[in-house]
């Protein structure tokens, strides 16, 4: 065991990835207790899986679902490596509670993100269901609310897949003018590859309805401005760009390019080689397409 007082999170992860530790203990004044990060003993393709919970009992509650997610992630990672230029994998995955993810490891309102090549995510399905209901901003949408109340583990798995997909070398290094494309593709690929056909069609219909409902609230916002809306805004305002990005990528892949994902990427790189004179939305002609 290695111990260092007041070690930043990313340094702790660095030590964990370099050594053969059974237990990493991180002291944090904001928690007023020690956070136990139990290293996984099962071999994973991602470098390390770290479990950051307030005590061992909390970890045990999520042990089975984490194992399920990890095994499915391995399968998805293989596809990304073979088909979608995943070369530089993340250093590891930190599994934790939603509250810890959004207050200790970051101040983002969503308990899944990547920081310094490490993925942080909560395996708490109930917490995710609550979060997705929250994004409805109290609107009376009973069918959508029922869907989120019963949200399956597979849908949570796609959130983990989303974070892994960001590591594909098919995306341009300049993550600015094409943010909507990368975020949309990071939604589309894991959903298409990890969900059943019915699950995929259902989430597509759900998010199409959410876009229709919230367009009245956020009308006039271009996806070229993805990310300009602060994460301090309402959850629906943040997710509005993700919903639309996914639906536009779905349109490109399935309608414009006849289900050829690689052809979409090829056109995306052609836009870059030609200097990106138009916005990517304009280049694809999506500024004239209503989803």
Secondary structure, 3 states (H helix, E strand, C coil): CCCCCCCCHHHHHHHHHHCCCCEEEEEECCCCEEEEEEECCCCCCCCEEEEEECCHHHHHHHHHHHHHHHHHHHHHHHHHHHHCCECCCCCEEEEECHHHHHHCCCCCCCCEEEECCEEEEECCHHHHHHHHHHCCCCCCCHHHHHHHHCCCHHHHHHHHHHHHHCCECCCCCCCCCCHHHHHHHHHHHHHHHHCCHHHHHHHHHHHHHHHHHHHHHHCCCCHHHCCCCCCCCCHHHHHHHHHHHHHHHHHHHHHHCCCCHHHHHHHHHHHHHCCCCCCHHHHCCHHHCCC
